[in-house]
């Protein structure tokens, strides 16, 4: 199957599946080539890279590719292959740190200092830290989405040129050592200002000049002359720091830098050098130095190599700045995001003398409706308006952040984080695009002074308080209390325990016999799920079944129960109980799963259980939802031969005409109505009505929860044919069921 896709000329495209990715290029042997190693665990990346660079020459030489699909394979190749110019290396392979570990091996074990390394990743969150870029002499770092065909060619070309020149001037150890030291020192600097000043100092050191020069930034979208701004200045130019180029008194300095930017190359004069340092999509950089002499070829070559490293360094500084901003600040409002807030909370909670601090989460009421009605652009403007008001009113003394779509945070001194003051800020309408919009908000708060937990816990608990406030007091506020978190944490704990119980086979099936009231003989049994923990504690089904449904575990558990029940039915039939019916409960989540019908067929086929002796029990609430789809599904189940029982009948509000369309086979009277039979004069009325309804519709009826003989007698007198309950038998394991049946079948 083809994986090709149409793309623009500068996009990467994938080769056909049959493409050769072994590294063969079809080049005549002996022809000088640049050897490029691709290290990535994704075959498509190898194919796309070769396709992008196929039939291209760099520095008058074609490319030859080597392929490694893991860090281990790359180590083996590097141990025997030589003259590799560039390594295109995936940051994340077998493990999160595999790429950087391979770089460590290349640099420290194999001592390969000339090969250029370009890191690539499909996961920007795995960006290498500055110290990794510094220590391992990484030539470039790009996300795979950045590397269009032209950008990949540009990046590899730059790397090959760097490799060629490093090799060419390798004899000049002093210059190369200075470049390495300078690059290492620069990579240790954080922020554009300090990095740019470091560049000026290192170039002066390389050329044995006193510190002097300018390094300027050009915003690409604006006019060149007006937007060439100094970001670093040393020596006689120090007074020009953070000033535009128009402030320069010397026209030749401005002209040299503009020429370097315009021509994207270094410009050398009799007593100066204007160095083009590259940049990214939004900005370019250029530096000017008073050299006082004509620079020689070796010095120019050193500067060329150094500037390529500087270009990468500048790109990395800007990248790390963007990553830091993306990681810790909301892109729309520029406020601290959830990650940054969690850090601030951790710092607050870890302080030796913990301050009286409070965290508030403030959620805009009905924002989704406003967003849908007026559009996302209007919604963004509204969020900006809320952020601006919170920041202007609270920002001087409190930290305002945005932690989610329409949820803001306020953190600071407890006396100042006043929920009434915060919510009152929404009383005045917001004016957006000429419209006045009236909003309200709800808040959940956590006091942090005596809080026992980390920042993430505090955020969760504030969210719990917010949900409680929205449920009970919208446009109001709630403070978190320990009792609020108990239910939620217990559900989470139970969910994890249930997953473990499923793997440890702590869940098992028991069976409660169903009795013919006229003969008192067993006619079937209901399969029931039970959970017994390792310490012997039983967890009630009404506790863990809802958790299983919420988590989706009910799909796997339900199939398991159905399979075990069918296998037991087959064993009972082999023992002579051929008219015995096995009832299996089906939850709403399980019943509505798209593969439920296939599961039922597979279980019947695998176990050999007769479909005519299997009964599926669905609750009345399931029966009342999406009637048309349910009727169609029940029809397919009936075609298989399986019968249907409506459980807990009478507790809902079933339409009688709809009930007739369901083609159910049996109604089960809820145990609550059975209990009422003997408790009041009119107690039997509902049970009697269900029995009469079943008779009129031709449906069998089973009464649940029969606990005394008086109830059984009344049900029999009312015409109820079948019953189950403690009067006859408690739920029992399979081996006890077989003995019980052997004793009671006669």
matplotlib code that plots the C-alpha trace (Angstrom):
import matplotlib.pyplot as plt

x = [0.0, 1.4, 2.2, 3.0, 1.3, 1.2, 3.1, 4.6, 8.2, 9.6, 7.6, 9.0, 7.2, 7.2, 8.5, 6.5, 6.7, 9.0, 11.6, 15.1, 16.1, 19.3, 21.6, 22.4, 22.6, 23.5, 26.7, 29.8, 32.2, 35.2, 33.3, 33.8, 30.6, 29.4, 28.4, 25.2, 24.0, 20.2, 19.5, 15.8, 13.5, 10.8, 11.4, 9.3, 11.7, 14.6, 12.5, 11.4, 14.9, 16.4, 13.6, 14.1, 17.9, 17.9, 19.9, 21.2, 24.8, 26.4, 29.7, 29.9, 29.5, 26.6, 25.3, 25.7, 23.3, 23.9, 20.9, 20.5, 17.2, 18.3, 21.0, 22.6, 22.8, 24.2, 27.0, 27.9, 28.0, 30.1, 32.6, 33.5, 32.4, 34.6, 34.3, 30.7, 30.0, 26.6, 24.4, 20.6, 19.6, 16.2, 16.2, 13.6, 14.0, 14.0, 14.0, 13.5, 17.3, 18.5, 19.5, 21.5, 23.1, 24.3, 25.7, 27.6, 29.0, 30.0, 31.8, 33.2, 33.8, 34.5, 36.1, 34.5, 34.7, 34.4, 31.1, 28.2, 25.1, 21.6, 19.0, 15.5, 12.3, 8.6, 8.0, 9.0, 8.6, 11.8, 13.9, 17.5, 18.5, 21.1, 23.7, 23.2, 23.6, 26.8, 28.4, 27.9, 28.6, 25.2, 25.2, 21.4, 18.1, 14.9, 11.4, 10.5, 7.6, 10.0, 12.2, 10.5, 12.5, 14.2, 14.9, 16.3, 18.5, 19.6, 20.3, 22.3, 24.2, 25.2, 26.3, 28.3, 30.0, 30.8, 32.2, 34.3, 35.8, 36.5, 38.4, 40.1, 41.5, 42.0, 45.7, 45.0, 44.4, 44.6, 41.8, 39.6, 40.2, 39.2, 36.0, 35.1, 35.8, 33.9, 30.9, 30.9, 31.0, 28.3, 26.0, 26.2, 24.7, 20.9, 18.8, 19.4, 21.1, 23.8, 24.3, 24.7, 27.2, 29.1, 29.3, 31.0, 33.5, 34.3, 34.9, 37.2, 39.1, 39.3, 40.8, 43.0, 41.2, 40.0, 36.3, 34.3, 31.5, 27.7, 25.3, 21.9, 18.6, 16.4, 12.7, 12.0, 8.5, 9.5, 11.7, 15.4, 16.8, 14.3, 14.1, 17.8, 18.1, 21.3, 21.0, 24.6, 27.3, 30.9, 33.8, 33.3, 29.9, 28.6, 26.4, 24.3, 22.8, 19.1, 19.1, 18.1, 20.7, 19.5, 21.3, 24.6, 26.9, 28.9, 27.1, 29.6, 28.8, 25.1, 25.8, 28.1, 25.5, 22.7, 24.7, 25.4, 21.7, 20.7, 23.2, 23.1, 26.8, 29.8, 31.2, 34.9, 36.6, 40.0, 39.4, 36.1, 34.0, 30.2, 29.2, 25.8, 24.6, 21.4, 18.2, 14.7, 11.4, 10.9, 14.3, 17.9, 21.1, 24.2, 27.4, 29.9, 33.6, 36.3, 39.2, 41.8, 43.3, 42.4, 41.5, 43.5, 42.0, 42.5, 40.9, 37.9, 37.6, 37.6, 35.0, 32.9, 32.9, 32.3, 29.4, 27.7, 27.9, 26.7, 23.7, 22.8, 23.3, 21.1, 18.5, 18.7, 18.5, 15.3, 14.0, 14.6, 13.0, 9.9, 9.8, 10.0, 7.3, 5.1, 5.7, 5.0, 2.8, -0.6, -0.2, -3.4, -3.2, 0.5, -0.4, 1.2, -0.3, -1.1, 2.4, 3.9, 1.2, 2.0, 5.7, 4.7, 2.4, 5.2, 7.5, 4.9, 4.2, 7.9, 8.8, 10.2, 7.8, 4.8, 2.9, -0.9, -1.7, -4.8, -5.3, -8.5, -9.8, -12.2, -14.4, -16.6, -20.2, -21.8, -18.7, -19.1, -22.6, -21.2, -18.3, -20.6, -23.0, -20.6, -17.6, -14.2, -12.6, -15.1, -14.5, -10.8, -11.3, -13.6, -10.9, -8.4, -10.8, -11.2, -7.5, -6.8, -9.3, -8.0, -4.5, -5.2, -7.2, -5.3, -1.9, 0.1, -0.2, -1.4, -0.4, -3.1, -2.9, -5.0, -5.1, -7.7, -10.1, -12.2, -10.7, -8.3, -6.3, -5.5, -2.7, -1.3, -1.9, -5.0, -6.2, -6.1, -7.5, -11.1, -13.7, -16.3, -13.9, -12.8, -16.3, -17.5, -15.0, -17.5, -20.4, -19.3, -20.0, -17.1, -17.0, -15.8, -16.0, -18.5, -20.7, -21.3, -21.2, -22.4, -20.6, -20.6, -18.1, -17.8, -14.8, -13.2, -10.6, -7.9, -6.2, -2.5, -1.3, -1.9, -2.3, -0.8, 0.1, 2.0, 1.1, -0.6, -2.8, -3.7, -4.8, -6.9, -8.5, -9.3, -10.9, -13.0, -14.2, -14.9, -17.0, -18.9, -19.5, -20.8, -23.1, -24.5, -23.9, -23.2, -21.9, -20.8, -17.7, -16.7, -13.6, -12.1, -12.5, -10.9, -14.3, -14.8, -11.9, -12.6, -15.3, -13.3, -10.0, -11.9, -13.2, -9.8, -8.3, -11.1, -10.5, -6.8, -7.6, -10.2, -7.6, -5.3, -8.1, -8.9, -5.3, -5.1, -8.3, -10.0, -13.3, -15.4, -18.9, -21.6, -25.0, -28.4, -31.0, -34.4, -37.3, -40.7, -43.1, -45.6, -43.2, -40.4, -37.9, -35.0, -35.3, -32.3, -29.8, -28.6, -24.8, -23.6, -20.2, -18.4, -15.0, -13.0, -9.7, -6.6, -7.3, -10.7, -12.7, -15.8, -16.4, -20.1, -21.1, -23.0, -19.6, -17.4, -19.7, -20.2, -16.4, -16.0, -18.5, -16.9, -13.4, -14.5, -13.3, -16.8, -16.3, -13.6, -15.2, -18.6, -17.2, -15.4, -18.6, -20.6, -17.9, -17.7, -21.5, -21.8, -19.0, -20.9, -24.1, -22.4, -21.1, -24.6, -26.1, -23.5, -24.7, -28.3, -29.8, -30.7, -33.7, -31.6, -31.4, -28.5, -29.2, -26.4, -26.6, -25.4, -24.5, -25.5, -21.9, -21.3, -24.6, -23.9, -20.4, -20.2, -18.7, -21.2, -23.0, -19.7, -18.6, -21.9, -21.5, -17.8, -18.6, -21.4, -19.2, -16.1, -18.0, -20.6, -23.4, -26.9, -28.2, -31.8, -30.7, -28.9, -30.9, -29.5, -30.8, -31.0, -32.3, -35.5, -33.4, -31.3, -34.6, -35.9, -32.9, -32.5, -35.5, -35.1, -31.4, -32.2, -35.1, -32.8, -30.0, -32.5, -33.8, -30.4, -29.9, -33.2, -32.1, -29.1, -31.6, -30.8, -33.7, -34.1, -35.2, -36.0, -34.5, -35.8, -39.1, -41.4, -38.7, -38.8, -41.5, -41.7, -44.1, -46.3, -46.5, -42.7, -42.3, -44.3, -42.0, -38.9, -39.9, -38.6, -39.2, -39.3, -40.0, -38.2, -40.1, -37.8, -37.0, -38.4, -41.9, -41.6, -40.7, -43.8, -46.1, -46.4, -45.8, -49.1, -52.6, -51.8, -48.3, -49.0, -50.6, -47.5, -46.3, -49.7, -49.8, -46.4, -47.6, -50.8, -48.9, -46.6, -49.5, -51.2, -48.0, -47.1, -44.0, -42.7, -42.2, -39.5, -39.8, -36.5, -35.6, -38.1, -37.0, -39.9, -42.5, -45.4, -44.0, -43.7, -47.3, -48.7, -46.7, -47.9, -51.5, -51.0, -49.9, -46.2, -44.5, -40.8, -38.9, -35.4, -34.1, -32.7, -35.8, -34.6, -30.9, -28.2, -25.7, -23.2, -20.0, -20.2, -19.3, -21.9, -24.5, -23.9, -24.4, -27.4, -29.1, -28.4, -30.2, -33.1, -33.8, -36.0]
y = [0.0, 3.4, 5.9, 8.7, 12.0, 15.2, 18.1, 21.4, 21.5, 22.2, 19.5, 16.1, 13.3, 9.6, 7.0, 3.9, 1.0, -0.8, 2.0, 0.9, 2.3, 0.2, 3.0, 2.0, 5.1, 3.7, 5.8, 4.6, 3.2, 5.4, 8.7, 11.2, 11.4, 13.0, 10.2, 10.9, 8.5, 8.5, 7.2, 6.8, 3.9, 5.0, 3.5, 6.3, 8.9, 7.2, 7.0, 10.6, 11.9, 10.0, 11.2, 14.8, 14.7, 12.3, 13.3, 16.5, 17.5, 19.4, 21.1, 19.2, 15.8, 13.5, 12.0, 8.4, 7.2, 4.9, 3.6, 2.7, 1.9, 2.0, 3.5, 0.1, -0.5, 3.0, 2.2, -0.9, 1.1, 3.9, 1.4, 0.2, 3.1, 6.1, 9.6, 10.1, 13.8, 14.2, 12.2, 12.9, 11.6, 11.0, 12.3, 9.7, 6.0, 2.9, 5.1, 8.8, 9.4, 7.0, 9.8, 11.8, 8.6, 7.9, 11.4, 10.8, 7.6, 9.3, 12.2, 10.6, 6.9, 7.0, 10.5, 11.6, 15.3, 16.2, 14.5, 17.0, 15.9, 17.2, 16.2, 15.7, 14.9, 14.4, 15.3, 18.9, 18.1, 16.0, 19.0, 18.6, 20.9, 23.7, 21.7, 18.7, 20.9, 22.4, 19.2, 17.1, 19.7, 19.2, 21.0, 21.6, 20.7, 20.7, 19.2, 16.9, 19.1, 22.0, 20.0, 20.7, 19.6, 23.0, 23.4, 19.8, 20.5, 23.8, 22.2, 19.3, 21.6, 23.8, 20.8, 19.4, 22.8, 22.9, 19.4, 20.2, 23.3, 21.7, 18.9, 21.5, 23.5, 20.7, 21.4, 24.7, 23.3, 26.5, 28.1, 25.0, 24.8, 28.4, 27.7, 24.8, 26.6, 29.7, 27.6, 25.7, 28.9, 30.5, 27.6, 28.0, 31.4, 31.8, 34.5, 36.4, 39.4, 37.5, 35.1, 38.1, 39.8, 36.5, 36.3, 39.7, 38.7, 35.3, 36.7, 39.3, 36.5, 34.4, 37.4, 38.6, 41.9, 44.0, 43.5, 45.7, 45.4, 45.4, 42.6, 43.6, 41.9, 42.4, 41.7, 40.2, 41.6, 45.2, 47.8, 46.9, 50.3, 51.1, 47.7, 46.8, 47.0, 46.5, 43.7, 43.7, 46.4, 46.5, 48.9, 52.2, 51.0, 50.3, 53.4, 51.9, 49.0, 48.5, 51.4, 51.2, 51.4, 54.8, 56.0, 55.1, 58.0, 56.0, 55.3, 52.6, 50.4, 50.5, 49.9, 46.9, 45.3, 45.9, 44.4, 41.3, 40.9, 41.6, 39.2, 36.7, 36.5, 37.9, 41.2, 41.9, 45.3, 46.7, 47.2, 45.7, 42.5, 42.3, 38.8, 37.3, 35.0, 33.7, 33.5, 32.0, 32.7, 35.9, 37.5, 37.6, 38.6, 40.4, 41.5, 44.2, 44.3, 46.9, 44.6, 47.3, 45.0, 42.8, 39.4, 36.5, 33.3, 31.2, 33.9, 34.1, 30.3, 30.3, 33.0, 31.0, 27.9, 29.9, 31.8, 28.6, 27.5, 30.9, 30.6, 27.3, 28.8, 31.7, 29.4, 27.3, 30.3, 31.4, 27.9, 27.4, 30.7, 29.7, 26.3, 27.9, 30.3, 27.5, 25.3, 27.8, 30.5, 30.6, 31.4, 33.6, 35.6, 35.3, 34.5, 31.7, 28.4, 25.3, 24.0, 27.3, 27.6, 24.1, 25.1, 28.3, 26.2, 23.7, 26.5, 28.0, 24.7, 23.9, 27.2, 26.8, 29.4, 28.7, 31.9, 32.5, 31.8, 30.8, 29.4, 30.3, 28.8, 31.1, 29.6, 31.7, 30.5, 29.4, 30.4, 27.5, 28.7, 32.2, 30.8, 28.6, 31.4, 34.2, 32.3, 31.3, 34.6, 36.5, 34.0, 34.6, 38.3, 37.8, 35.7, 38.4, 40.9, 38.8, 38.3, 42.0, 42.9, 40.3, 41.4, 45.1, 44.7, 41.9, 41.5, 44.0, 41.9, 38.5, 36.1, 35.7, 32.7, 30.8, 27.0, 25.9, 27.0, 29.4, 28.8, 31.4, 31.1, 33.6, 32.9, 34.9, 36.2, 34.7, 38.1, 39.4, 36.3, 37.3, 35.3, 38.1, 40.7, 38.5, 37.5, 41.1, 42.0, 40.3, 42.6, 45.2, 44.1, 43.4, 45.4, 43.2, 44.3, 47.1, 44.7, 44.6, 41.1, 40.4, 37.5, 35.7, 33.4, 30.6, 30.0, 27.1, 27.9, 26.1, 27.5, 26.6, 27.5, 24.0, 22.2, 18.7, 17.9, 19.2, 21.8, 19.2, 18.1, 21.7, 22.2, 19.1, 20.0, 23.6, 22.0, 19.7, 22.8, 24.6, 21.6, 21.6, 25.3, 25.0, 22.1, 23.8, 27.5, 28.7, 32.3, 31.7, 30.0, 27.1, 26.4, 22.9, 20.7, 17.3, 15.6, 16.8, 14.9, 11.6, 10.4, 11.2, 9.8, 6.7, 6.2, 6.6, 4.2, 1.7, 1.9, 1.1, -1.7, -3.1, -3.2, -5.1, -7.4, -8.2, -9.2, -11.1, -13.0, -11.7, -11.4, -14.5, -15.6, -17.0, -18.3, -17.8, -20.4, -19.4, -21.5, -22.6, -21.5, -24.2, -27.2, -25.5, -27.0, -25.1, -24.0, -21.7, -19.4, -15.9, -15.4, -12.7, -11.1, -10.9, -9.4, -10.8, -9.1, -10.9, -10.1, -11.8, -8.6, -8.6, -5.4, -4.9, -4.9, -1.6, -0.1, -1.5, -2.1, 1.7, 2.1, -0.6, 1.1, 4.5, 3.2, 0.9, -2.2, -3.5, -4.5, -7.0, -8.0, -8.5, -10.7, -12.7, -13.2, -14.2, -16.7, -18.3, -18.5, -20.2, -22.7, -23.6, -24.0, -26.6, -28.5, -28.5, -29.8, -32.6, -33.5, -33.9, -30.4, -29.9, -27.6, -25.3, -21.5, -19.3, -15.5, -13.0, -9.3, -6.9, -3.4, -0.3, 0.4, -3.2, -3.5, -0.3, -1.3, -1.6, -5.1, -6.5, -8.7, -10.1, -10.8, -12.7, -14.8, -15.6, -16.7, -19.0, -20.4, -20.9, -22.5, -24.5, -23.2, -23.4, -20.0, -21.0, -21.6, -18.2, -15.2, -11.6, -9.3, -5.6, -2.9, -1.0, 2.2, 0.7, -0.3, 3.2, 4.9, 5.1, 2.8, 2.4, 1.3, -0.9, -2.6, -3.3, -4.8, -6.9, -8.2, -9.4, -11.0, -12.8, -14.1, -15.8, -17.5, -15.8, -14.6, -11.2, -10.3, -6.8, -6.4, -4.2, -3.8, -1.2, 1.1, 3.2, 4.6, 2.2, 2.8, -0.2, 0.0, 0.3, -2.6, -4.7, -3.7, -4.8, -8.5, -9.3, -12.7, -12.1, -9.4, -9.3, -7.8, -5.5, -6.8, -3.6, -4.4, -8.0, -6.7, -4.5, -7.5, -8.2, -4.8, -3.0, -3.7, -2.3, -3.6, -6.3, -3.9, -3.2, -6.8, -7.9, -5.4, -6.6, -10.2, -9.3, -7.3, -10.2, -12.6, -10.2, -9.7, -13.4, -12.8, -14.9, -13.2, -13.7, -12.1, -11.1, -11.0, -13.5, -14.0, -15.7, -18.2, -15.7, -13.7, -16.8, -17.9, -14.4, -14.4, -17.8, -16.8, -13.8, -16.1, -15.3, -18.5, -18.0, -16.5, -16.2, -15.1, -16.2, -18.2, -20.7, -20.3, -17.7, -17.0, -19.8, -20.9, -23.4, -26.5, -25.8, -25.1, -28.5, -30.2, -28.0, -28.9, -32.6, -32.4, -30.1, -31.1, -34.0]
z = [0.0, -1.0, 1.7, -0.7, -0.2, -2.3, -0.9, -1.7, -3.0, 0.4, 2.3, 3.2, 1.4, 2.2, -0.3, -1.4, 1.0, -1.5, -1.4, -0.6, 2.8, 3.2, 2.3, -1.3, -3.5, -6.8, -6.9, -8.6, -6.0, -5.3, -6.0, -3.2, -1.1, 2.1, 4.4, 6.4, 9.1, 10.0, 13.4, 14.0, 15.1, 12.5, 9.0, 7.5, 8.8, 7.0, 3.8, 4.1, 4.7, 1.8, -0.5, 0.6, 0.0, -3.0, -6.1, -4.3, -4.2, -1.4, -2.0, -5.3, -3.7, -3.6, -0.3, 0.9, 3.7, 6.5, 8.5, 12.2, 13.7, 17.3, 19.5, 19.8, 16.1, 15.6, 18.1, 16.1, 12.8, 14.3, 15.6, 12.1, 9.8, 9.2, 7.6, 8.7, 8.2, 9.7, 12.1, 12.0, 15.3, 16.9, 20.5, 21.7, 20.6, 22.8, 25.8, 26.5, 26.8, 24.1, 21.7, 24.2, 25.5, 22.0, 21.7, 24.9, 23.4, 20.2, 21.9, 25.0, 24.1, 20.4, 20.6, 17.3, 17.5, 13.8, 13.0, 13.1, 15.0, 14.3, 16.8, 15.7, 17.6, 17.0, 20.7, 21.5, 25.2, 24.9, 23.9, 25.2, 28.0, 27.4, 29.3, 27.0, 23.9, 25.4, 26.7, 23.6, 20.8, 19.2, 15.9, 15.6, 17.1, 15.2, 15.7, 12.8, 11.9, 11.3, 8.9, 5.5, 2.5, 2.1, 5.8, 6.0, 3.0, 4.5, 7.9, 6.5, 4.1, 7.0, 9.0, 6.1, 5.5, 9.2, 9.0, 5.9, 7.4, 10.7, 8.9, 6.7, 9.5, 12.0, 12.0, 13.6, 17.0, 18.8, 16.7, 17.0, 20.8, 21.1, 19.1, 21.3, 24.5, 23.3, 22.2, 25.4, 27.4, 25.3, 25.7, 29.5, 29.2, 29.5, 27.8, 24.6, 26.2, 28.0, 25.0, 22.6, 24.9, 25.2, 21.4, 21.2, 23.9, 22.3, 18.8, 20.2, 22.0, 18.8, 16.9, 19.8, 19.8, 22.8, 23.5, 21.2, 18.7, 18.1, 17.8, 16.3, 15.8, 12.7, 12.8, 9.3, 8.9, 9.3, 7.6, 7.7, 8.6, 11.3, 13.1, 13.3, 17.1, 19.2, 21.7, 22.8, 22.7, 23.9, 23.9, 22.1, 21.0, 24.6, 24.6, 21.7, 23.7, 23.0, 20.5, 16.8, 14.1, 13.2, 16.3, 14.9, 14.0, 11.5, 8.2, 7.2, 10.2, 9.4, 5.7, 6.4, 8.7, 6.3, 3.4, 5.5, 6.2, 2.7, 1.2, 4.1, 4.3, 6.1, 4.8, 5.4, 5.0, 5.5, 9.2, 10.1, 9.8, 9.6, 10.4, 9.4, 12.3, 10.8, 12.8, 12.5, 10.9, 12.9, 13.3, 12.0, 13.7, 12.5, 14.3, 13.6, 14.8, 14.5, 13.5, 12.8, 10.1, 7.1, 8.4, 6.9, 5.4, 8.5, 10.7, 8.3, 8.3, 12.1, 12.1, 9.5, 11.7, 14.9, 13.4, 12.3, 15.9, 17.0, 14.5, 16.1, 19.6, 18.8, 17.4, 20.5, 22.8, 21.0, 21.0, 24.7, 25.4, 23.3, 25.0, 28.4, 27.5, 26.0, 29.0, 31.7, 30.2, 28.6, 24.9, 24.7, 27.9, 28.6, 32.2, 34.2, 33.2, 35.3, 35.2, 36.4, 39.0, 40.3, 40.6, 42.6, 44.8, 45.5, 46.4, 48.7, 50.4, 50.8, 52.4, 56.0, 57.4, 55.3, 54.6, 55.1, 51.5, 49.6, 46.1, 44.3, 41.0, 39.2, 36.5, 34.1, 34.3, 31.0, 29.0, 26.6, 25.5, 24.9, 22.9, 20.8, 20.2, 19.4, 18.0, 19.3, 18.2, 20.3, 23.1, 23.0, 23.2, 26.2, 27.9, 27.3, 28.8, 31.9, 32.2, 31.8, 34.5, 37.0, 36.3, 36.7, 39.8, 41.6, 39.8, 41.9, 45.1, 43.8, 41.1, 38.4, 36.1, 33.6, 34.3, 31.7, 29.0, 31.1, 34.5, 36.0, 39.2, 41.9, 44.4, 47.3, 50.8, 52.3, 53.4, 49.9, 48.1, 49.0, 47.0, 47.3, 46.0, 43.1, 42.1, 42.3, 39.6, 37.2, 38.1, 35.6, 32.0, 29.7, 26.5, 23.6, 19.9, 20.7, 22.7, 26.4, 27.8, 31.4, 33.0, 36.4, 37.9, 40.5, 42.7, 44.6, 47.2, 49.2, 52.3, 52.2, 55.6, 57.2, 53.9, 53.8, 50.2, 47.1, 44.5, 42.2, 45.2, 46.0, 42.4, 42.5, 45.8, 44.5, 41.5, 43.8, 45.7, 42.4, 41.2, 44.5, 44.2, 40.6, 41.6, 44.7, 44.5, 41.0, 41.0, 44.6, 46.2, 48.3, 50.4, 50.2, 53.2, 53.7, 53.6, 50.0, 48.7, 50.5, 48.1, 45.0, 46.3, 47.5, 43.9, 42.4, 45.0, 44.3, 40.6, 40.9, 43.3, 40.8, 38.0, 40.3, 41.4, 37.8, 37.2, 40.5, 39.8, 42.9, 41.0, 40.8, 39.9, 42.2, 41.3, 42.9, 41.9, 40.5, 41.7, 40.2, 42.9, 42.1, 42.3, 44.3, 41.9, 40.5, 36.8, 36.5, 38.2, 38.0, 37.6, 40.0, 40.3, 43.6, 44.8, 47.6, 48.4, 49.4, 53.1, 52.9, 52.7, 50.4, 48.3, 47.7, 44.0, 44.3, 45.2, 42.5, 39.6, 39.0, 39.2, 36.6, 34.4, 34.8, 34.0, 31.1, 32.9, 32.8, 29.2, 30.1, 33.3, 31.7, 29.0, 31.6, 33.7, 30.6, 29.6, 33.1, 33.3, 29.9, 30.8, 34.0, 32.1, 29.8, 32.9, 34.4, 31.2, 31.2, 34.7, 33.4, 34.0, 30.4, 31.1, 33.3, 32.3, 33.0, 33.5, 33.0, 33.9, 31.3, 32.3, 30.3, 29.3, 28.2, 26.4, 24.3, 23.4, 19.5, 19.7, 22.3, 19.7, 18.4, 22.0, 22.7, 19.5, 20.3, 23.9, 22.7, 20.0, 22.3, 25.2, 23.2, 25.5, 24.0, 23.2, 24.1, 27.7, 28.0, 29.3, 29.3, 32.0, 31.2, 33.5, 32.8, 32.5, 29.7, 28.0, 28.0, 26.3, 22.5, 21.9, 18.2, 18.4, 21.3, 19.6, 16.6, 18.9, 20.9, 17.6, 16.6, 20.0, 19.7, 16.2, 18.0, 20.2, 23.5, 25.6, 27.3, 30.8, 32.0, 35.5, 38.3, 36.5, 38.0, 39.2, 36.0, 33.8, 30.9, 28.0, 27.8, 24.0, 23.8, 26.2, 23.8, 20.9, 22.9, 22.5, 26.0, 27.4, 31.1, 33.7, 37.0, 39.9, 42.0, 45.5, 46.9, 45.7, 47.0, 50.4, 50.4, 49.8, 53.5, 54.9, 54.1, 52.9, 49.5, 49.4, 46.8, 44.3, 42.2, 42.2, 41.2, 38.4, 37.0, 37.2, 35.4, 32.8, 32.2, 31.7, 29.3, 27.2, 27.3, 29.4, 32.2, 35.6, 38.2, 41.7, 43.3, 47.0, 48.3, 52.0, 53.8, 53.0, 53.4, 50.5, 48.4, 49.1, 48.2, 45.0, 44.1, 44.8, 42.5, 39.7, 39.8, 38.3, 39.4, 42.3, 43.7, 47.1, 50.5, 51.2, 48.6, 48.4, 48.8, 45.9, 45.9, 44.1, 41.1, 43.1, 45.8, 43.1, 41.6, 45.0, 45.8, 42.5, 42.9, 46.3, 45.2, 41.6, 42.7]

ax = plt.figure().add_subplot(projection="3d")
ax.plot(x, y, z, "-o")
ax.set_aspect("equal")
plt.show()
